[in-house]
Amino acid sequence: MGGAVTGIGIVGLGVISEQYLATLLSAPAVRIVAVADLDADRARAVAERIPGCRALASAQLFEDPEVDVVLNLTVPAAHAEVALAAIAQGKAVYGEKPLAATFADAMRVMDAAAAAGVRVGAAPDTVLGTGLQTARAAIDDGVIGVPTSATAMWISAGHEAWHPHPDFYYREGGGPLLDMGPYYVTALVQLLGPVESVSGAASRSRDERVIASGPRAGETIPVEVDTHLTGILQHRSGAISTVTMSFDGVRSDAPPIEVHGTEGSLIVPDPNGFAGEVRVHPRGGEWDVLEPSAGFEDSGRGVGLIDFARGEGRADGAMALHVLEVMSALSTSARSGVREALSTTVERPTRVPLTAASVWRAQA
């Protein structure tokens, strides 16, 4: 990795895989050499669309000498199992969020990678786009003075409204916090630095959900996780963030993220996307839109993997581990009513320069 073209083996070809394929197939730094899925027919169909790609069983893919990095796009409950199997064969791993369904499993993955001398990377990479990176540049450059607080909010009625197979969103490793929280918590760590302690409160509005679309429309599925959580994050910098993630609302007009400082405030675009307007309100001024000043332009899911393959650490396992501990500690605090101190920390990765777009995108 970091020089020659990196061979990618994809495990898991569900809904999100199409977005990764769209990005990776346009990137000269990587080549998709193999794919695997529990549905062998699906794997063969995907492989046939990609020149030189083979459909393999996952065990074969882990052993394949052409695979340098395993892209783990399985459901959250399988993230650790797949990562550990790949690491055992000496492969680097880049996975969808969260790093694992539990913090304990994520630690196992990171410990195994360290022992094997291989790297781990993880989504979300949306925070490397122009939206979040421009906001970070403004904060780093002192546009709002000393950051003091932030709010992050995501509200929806639940993924069963649109996803044909939403079961895993309501099992261990799912819920709004582990599903959407990685985008928002990773964004807050990018903007304000690591978190030292958290306090949380959570609830569950009902024990069943009804699938609204697709071949299983009308089917009832059980809810095994909390579906609304609000948390307070104490950052090492002294800033305090408030986070709300919910499958129990309908819609919100609140900005996805607001950051406040001694000299101004920022509205940060949706961290589930790569771009969007960054708005600033300086003390004594008016709201204004900042021109993009940092981040990968015209990005798509998988740009973090390309960055990872080039040897960068902007979407690495250490960040994903810290973010997962934040979320796990919030859930623990919500059950106990006690503030939770964190055992992990992480340094903010280097900022992405605006000119970085040409590094990953194939030239027309």
VOGU-3710 file (C-alpha; in Angstrom, 3 decimals, decimal comma):
1> mggavtgigi> 0,000/0,000/0,000  1,025/3,594/-0,525  2,716/3,044/-3,886  1,546/0,422/-6,386  -2,111/-0,212/-7,151  -3,802/-1,789/-4,118  -5,870/-4,933/-4,604  -9,253/-4,754/-2,860  -11,390/-7,726/-1,859  -14,964/-6,864/-0,874
11> vglgviseqy> -16,919/-8,977/1,614  -20,623/-8,118/1,734  -22,502/-6,792/-1,308  -25,601/-5,231/0,201  -27,158/-1,821/-0,425  -24,113/0,249/0,564  -21,744/-1,655/-1,740  -23,040/0,119/-4,855  -21,868/3,472/-3,498  -18,414/2,063/-2,783
21> latllsapav> -18,207/0,500/-6,236  -19,069/3,803/-7,906  -16,105/5,453/-6,184  -13,571/2,647/-6,284  -14,059/1,834/-9,943  -13,092/5,420/-10,822  -9,934/5,391/-8,719  -6,610/4,504/-10,359  -4,949/3,815/-6,984  -7,037/0,706/-6,256
31> rivavadlda> -8,343/-2,332/-8,134  -11,211/-4,589/-7,064  -9,853/-8,094/-7,536  -12,394/-10,244/-5,665  -15,846/-10,112/-4,062  -17,710/-12,398/-1,662  -21,234/-12,519/-0,314  -23,474/-14,991/1,505  -25,527/-14,903/-1,711  -23,177/-16,544/-4,219
41> draravaeri> -25,338/-15,488/-7,167  -25,089/-11,852/-6,086  -21,302/-12,137/-5,822  -21,074/-13,614/-9,322  -23,297/-10,882/-10,760  -21,110/-8,146/-9,247  -17,873/-9,825/-10,335  -19,106/-10,034/-13,920  -19,455/-6,242/-14,007  -15,827/-5,630/-12,984
51> pgcralasaq> -12,935/-6,497/-15,323  -10,565/-8,991/-13,734  -12,706/-9,485/-10,635  -13,518/-12,960/-9,254  -16,387/-14,159/-7,064  -14,950/-16,166/-4,176  -16,033/-17,657/-0,876  -14,972/-15,348/1,944  -12,333/-17,802/3,233  -10,802/-17,929/-0,251
61> lfedpevdvv> -10,859/-14,155/-0,508  -8,968/-13,782/2,792  -6,239/-16,104/1,504  -6,018/-14,678/-2,013  -2,550/-13,223/-2,730  -3,985/-10,486/-4,971  -6,027/-9,053/-2,082  -4,109/-6,412/-0,142  -7,055/-4,881/1,745  -10,340/-6,496/2,720
71> lnltvpaaha> -13,247/-4,069/2,474  -15,730/-5,259/5,098  -19,279/-4,260/4,124  -21,117/-6,894/6,143  -23,810/-6,141/8,743  -22,483/-4,708/12,039  -22,878/-7,992/13,929  -20,410/-9,626/11,505  -17,843/-6,812/11,384  -15,504/-8,255/14,025
81> evalaaiaqg> -15,707/-11,852/12,762  -14,845/-10,839/9,204  -12,094/-8,449/10,280  -10,453/-11,027/12,546  -10,548/-13,679/9,813  -8,902/-11,302/7,340  -6,284/-10,166/9,827  -5,449/-13,805/10,596  -4,418/-14,109/6,931  -2,237/-11,014/7,131
91> kavygekpla> -4,650/-8,694/5,325  -5,241/-5,051/6,111  -8,901/-4,300/6,774  -11,121/-1,317/6,029  -14,691/-1,610/7,263  -18,040/0,075/7,292  -19,072/1,703/10,539  -19,179/0,851/13,356  -15,808/-0,861/13,761  -17,615/-3,701/15,564
101> atfadamrvm> -20,965/-4,286/17,233  -19,383/-3,913/20,684  -16,409/-2,045/22,082  -14,947/-5,328/23,398  -15,039/-6,831/19,894  -13,480/-3,686/18,440  -10,611/-3,969/20,928  -10,103/-7,580/19,809  -9,847/-6,405/16,205  -7,348/-3,675/17,007
111> daaaaagvrv> -5,240/-5,949/19,241  -5,169/-8,658/16,563  -4,124/-6,138/13,912  -1,331/-4,811/16,108  -0,066/-8,341/16,772  -0,192/-9,183/13,053  1,397/-5,911/11,984  -1,459/-4,942/9,676  -3,497/-1,746/9,452  -7,165/-1,142/10,186
121> gaapdtvlgt> -9,277/1,610/8,667  -12,954/2,381/9,012  -15,817/4,544/7,849  -17,216/7,091/8,015  -15,120/8,867/5,422  -17,788/11,505/4,811  -15,905/13,667/7,322  -13,094/13,962/4,757  -15,294/15,861/2,299  -15,414/19,608/1,772
131> glqtaraaid> -18,315/20,140/4,186  -16,709/18,916/7,396  -13,144/19,787/6,428  -14,062/23,388/5,569  -15,744/23,722/8,965  -12,687/22,242/10,645  -10,418/24,660/8,784  -12,512/27,585/10,014  -12,246/26,371/13,605  -8,514/25,666/13,305
141> dgvigvptsa> -7,951/29,123/11,838  -9,709/30,841/14,748  -12,743/32,086/12,812  -15,065/31,471/15,794  -12,460/32,023/18,500  -12,119/29,323/21,146  -14,711/26,560/20,575  -16,882/26,124/23,652  -19,804/23,895/22,682  -21,574/22,010/19,909
151> tamwisaghe> -24,889/20,338/19,220  -25,500/17,390/16,880  -28,962/16,103/16,019  -30,412/13,400/13,775  -34,121/12,545/13,951  -36,118/10,074/11,850  -39,083/7,720/12,097  -36,856/4,666/11,537  -35,244/2,845/8,628  -38,093/0,371/8,243
161> awhphpdfyy> -39,844/3,138/6,295  -37,483/2,653/3,334  -35,097/-0,287/3,859  -36,403/-3,644/2,531  -34,467/-5,593/5,195  -34,122/-3,293/8,250  -33,817/-6,053/10,871  -30,188/-5,379/11,803  -30,934/-1,732/12,620  -32,948/-2,985/15,594
171> regggplldm> -30,535/-5,637/16,861  -27,285/-5,416/18,815  -24,911/-3,276/16,799  -27,821/-1,254/15,421  -30,104/1,478/16,726  -29,816/5,161/15,831  -26,711/5,677/17,939  -24,563/2,976/16,323  -26,103/3,523/12,885  -26,005/7,321/12,573
181> gpyyvtalvq> -23,898/8,224/15,590  -20,577/7,354/13,901  -21,077/10,202/11,406  -21,892/12,770/14,055  -19,457/11,670/16,776  -16,607/11,329/14,273  -17,448/14,817/13,009  -17,378/16,224/16,540  -14,005/14,594/17,237  -12,665/15,961/13,937
191> llgpvesvsg> -13,887/19,448/14,872  -13,238/19,578/18,625  -10,832/16,762/19,419  -11,160/13,576/21,498  -13,717/12,966/24,227  -12,809/12,313/27,874  -16,177/11,452/29,440  -19,854/11,132/28,574  -23,328/11,092/30,133  -26,352/9,610/28,398
201> aasrsrderv> -30,090/8,987/28,595  -32,027/6,618/26,313  -35,504/5,264/25,624  -37,404/2,822/23,399  -40,823/3,849/22,095  -42,024/0,368/21,096  -40,927/-3,248/20,907  -41,918/-3,929/17,297  -41,610/-2,198/13,936  -43,438/-2,816/10,643
211> iasgpraget> -41,512/-2,955/7,352  -43,084/-0,468/4,941  -41,485/-1,330/1,596  -40,085/-4,132/-0,502  -40,992/-7,834/-0,624  -41,460/-8,008/3,163  -43,787/-4,998/3,435  -46,194/-5,471/6,337  -43,910/-7,866/8,229  -43,347/-7,113/11,919
221> ipvevdthlt> -39,795/-7,210/13,307  -38,646/-7,066/16,958  -36,846/-4,067/18,467  -34,006/-5,111/20,767  -32,143/-1,799/21,187  -32,876/1,718/22,410  -34,282/3,890/19,652  -33,662/7,360/21,125  -30,527/8,582/22,881  -29,320/11,957/24,078
231> gilqhrsgai> -25,776/12,375/25,344  -23,339/14,953/26,672  -19,703/14,705/25,551  -16,885/16,371/27,477  -14,014/16,958/25,042  -10,377/17,060/26,158  -10,236/20,618/24,819  -12,866/21,698/27,363  -15,664/22,035/24,809  -18,967/20,292/25,540
241> stvtmsfdgv> -21,121/18,624/22,875  -24,745/17,516/23,065  -25,821/14,664/20,781  -29,342/13,408/19,975  -29,896/10,357/17,755  -33,421/9,030/17,288  -35,644/6,604/15,370  -38,581/7,939/17,403  -39,283/11,276/15,731  -40,566/12,311/12,348
251> rsdappievh> -38,363/15,181/11,187  -36,316/18,076/12,477  -35,367/21,436/11,003  -32,452/21,809/13,430  -29,025/22,103/11,782  -27,180/18,751/11,757  -24,302/20,265/13,739  -23,728/23,684/15,282  -20,421/24,735/16,820  -20,186/27,782/19,055
261> gtegslivpd> -17,096/29,700/20,079  -16,089/32,846/21,884  -16,101/34,882/18,654  -18,739/33,247/16,499  -20,852/30,237/15,538  -20,763/27,687/12,711  -23,498/25,629/11,069  -21,946/22,423/9,758  -23,614/20,393/6,959  -24,900/16,841/7,324
271> pngfagevrv> -21,909/14,602/8,174  -23,670/11,744/6,373  -22,704/13,579/3,180  -19,399/14,842/1,832  -20,302/18,408/0,894  -22,807/21,107/1,825  -22,772/24,711/2,967  -20,741/25,800/5,975  -22,270/28,933/7,469  -20,545/31,264/9,909
281> hprggewdvl> -21,875/34,029/12,128  -19,029/36,107/13,566  -19,570/38,228/16,657  -21,200/41,472/15,546  -21,791/40,197/12,010  -24,376/38,250/10,013  -24,648/34,703/8,716  -22,361/34,099/5,740  -21,438/31,051/3,642  -17,814/29,962/3,594
291> epsagfedsg> -16,269/28,888/0,312  -14,879/25,325/0,411  -11,321/25,558/1,690  -10,435/21,955/2,559  -11,518/18,389/1,902  -11,939/15,890/-0,916  -14,047/17,420/-3,678  -16,818/15,500/-5,459  -16,343/12,618/-3,056  -18,174/9,338/-2,597
301> rgvglidfar> -18,087/6,495/-0,112  -14,778/4,728/-0,426  -12,572/7,804/-0,667  -11,401/7,014/2,859  -10,328/3,556/1,684  -8,389/5,113/-1,179  -6,731/7,501/1,277  -6,016/4,503/3,534  -4,500/2,543/0,643  -2,177/5,455/-0,040
311> gegradgama> -0,814/5,170/3,488  -2,747/8,006/5,137  -4,459/7,593/8,518  -7,376/9,962/8,214  -10,014/7,215/8,455  -8,174/4,755/10,652  -9,040/2,215/13,289  -7,903/4,360/16,192  -10,509/6,998/15,339  -13,205/4,359/14,835
321> lhvlevmsal> -12,291/2,696/18,141  -12,505/5,976/20,059  -15,828/6,870/18,445  -17,227/3,434/19,237  -16,146/3,772/22,861  -17,894/7,150/23,043  -21,114/5,550/21,811  -20,755/2,447/23,987  -20,096/4,608/27,041  -23,170/6,703/26,246
331> stsarsgvre> -25,298/3,554/26,238  -23,724/2,364/29,490  -24,307/5,745/31,102  -27,914/5,754/29,909  -28,488/2,461/31,725  -26,629/3,346/34,912  -27,270/7,065/35,205  -23,555/7,543/35,933  -21,029/9,570/33,932  -18,565/7,319/32,102
341> alsttverpt> -14,866/8,094/31,663  -13,215/6,864/28,450  -10,154/4,637/28,251  -9,190/5,544/24,665  -8,142/8,754/23,004  -7,077/9,780/19,528  -5,365/12,684/17,849  -7,183/14,521/15,094  -5,846/13,374/11,703  -4,197/15,812/9,346
351> rvpltaasvw> -6,556/18,130/7,531  -7,395/17,261/3,913  -6,203/19,976/1,525  -8,763/21,092/-1,034  -6,466/20,082/-3,882  -6,662/16,450/-2,773  -9,576/15,676/-5,115  -7,279/14,882/-8,024  -5,418/12,321/-5,936  -8,244/9,806/-5,906
361> raqa> -10,442/10,644/-8,869  -9,577/9,134/-12,233  -8,973/11,763/-14,889  -11,586/11,970/-17,634
//
